[in-house]
Each structure stands twice: as C-alpha cells, then as structure tokens.
Amino acid sequence: MQSLNILLDTVLGAGDYIGFTFFTGYMSMLAASIFFIVERGTMDDKWKTSLLVSALITFIAAVHYYYMRGVWLETQTSPTQFRYIDWTLTVPLMCIEYYLILRPAGAKSGMLVRLLIGSIVMLVAGYIGEAVSPESNILWGVISTIGWGAIIYEIYMGEASKVAASSDNQAVKDGYSVLRWFTLVGWAIYPIGYMLLPGNLLSGFVEGVDLSKSSPVDLAYNIADAINKIGFGLVVYSIAKNATEARKAKGAIA
C-alpha cells in the first residue's frame, strides 16, 4: 500500500524533462494500444493477430512506464529493472511481428527462432552491463550489439529479407522495408543511450551532469521506446489496412 501511495502522491516538478518523457511515454503508448484494438476489428482476419500483438507491445510498455514514472519521481534514479522487464516482454513480440507479417509469404519458424535468440543475447548482455557488472559495461555492450547485429543480418540479408522480396503482397513489401528501417535506425538509439553510461564510450559527453536530477540515458531510452514501439505498430497497422483495402478493391472489381 505504501508503494501505491508513492506512485499516486508524486508530482511532476517544473523542469523535470525526464519525468515528462516518462509521463508522455505512458499516455502515448496507452493511446496507441486503444487505437490498435479498435482498428483491429476493421481488418481481414489474417491481420488481426498482428494488430493484437501491436496492441500488446504498447500496452505492456504503458503499464511499465506508469511504474517507471513513479520510481523516477520518487527517487530520481533510473528504473533499470522495470525497463528491462518491459524490454524482455516487448522486444520478442516485435520479433514475432516480423514472423506474422511474413508467414503468408512462406516464413519458417527457424527465422523466428533466430530473431528471438538475437533479441535474448541483446537484452541479457545489456542488462548485465547496465545493472550487474557496470564496470565491464563496454564488454557487455559489445556482446549486446552482436545480438542486435544478428537481427539486422536476418532482416536485411537473411531468410526474412528473401521471404519479403518473394511476397506477392505489395503492402507487405513496403511495410517490411519500413519495419527493418525502424530496427536499424530506431533501435540504434538504445546503444547510443547505453554508451552514455558512466565509464562507457560516450560518457564524456555528460560529464558534469547532476545524475541525481537528470538522466541522459533514460531520456534516450524513453524517446527510443516511443518512436519504435508506437512507430512499429503503426507500420503493422498500415500493412494490414492497405492489404485489406486491396483485397476489398479486388473483390469489388471481380
């Protein structure tokens, strides 16, 4: 009960831009979840699971952002454990999205397994470097980047890329190109934030910052989460909508 009171009684202070991004992230991802659920009913059946997964990604993130916001406002410290719990649930779901949109074109379960393994390596190594062994965060950051690199390889040069190229659905082809751009460019914000950790490669850029009042790492992570999770879902929504409309138009002509 005491922890609940802390979450309810804390107030966002003037100039607390980190707290602002936590609150904005919570509200925007909750709104995105509602949007995906409502729009799910307008899509063809084969796309409804993809929209449901998009809603789950943003809803899980919204719940965690609610609690992360409370931790930040009360303690002014990074809610690392909550963040990695969130990522442990949502990043694999984003990998599953790739499989769901490519399954009609012939994607195999092996592709999904490789994406999931890459995400697990990326997240576990990142957590160790950030919370368990921060004195070795550069080493663990390199290992985490290898996991991300495996995902990038799969979606740009591996089976996923080949299956997408062979699809006869233009909506899938176009949407896939945008999704992998999010994974390459949007996800790159996370290692940049990670490298701002004390002792890491970019830590010199935040020297002199009072970390009891500001967290450049959390700022980078919060911006990245909002861009990637909501943006990822909107691309999936676009694929489903365009494919559904194309099917209806084709049926009307016939």
Buried (B, 14 or more C-beta within 10 A) or exposed (E): EEEEEBBEEBEBEEEBEBBBBBBBBBBBBBEBBEBBBEBBEEBBEBBBBBBBBBBBBBBBBBBBBBBBBBBBBEEBEBBBEBBBBBBBBBBBBBBBBBBBBBBBBEBEEEBBEBBBBBBBBBBBBBBBBBBEEBEEBBEBBEBBBEBBEBBBBBBEEBBBBBBBEEBEBEBBBBBBEBBBEBBBEBBBBBBBBBBBBEEBBBBEEBEEEEEEEBBBBBBBBBBBBBBBBBBBBBBBBBBBBBBBBBBEEEEEEE
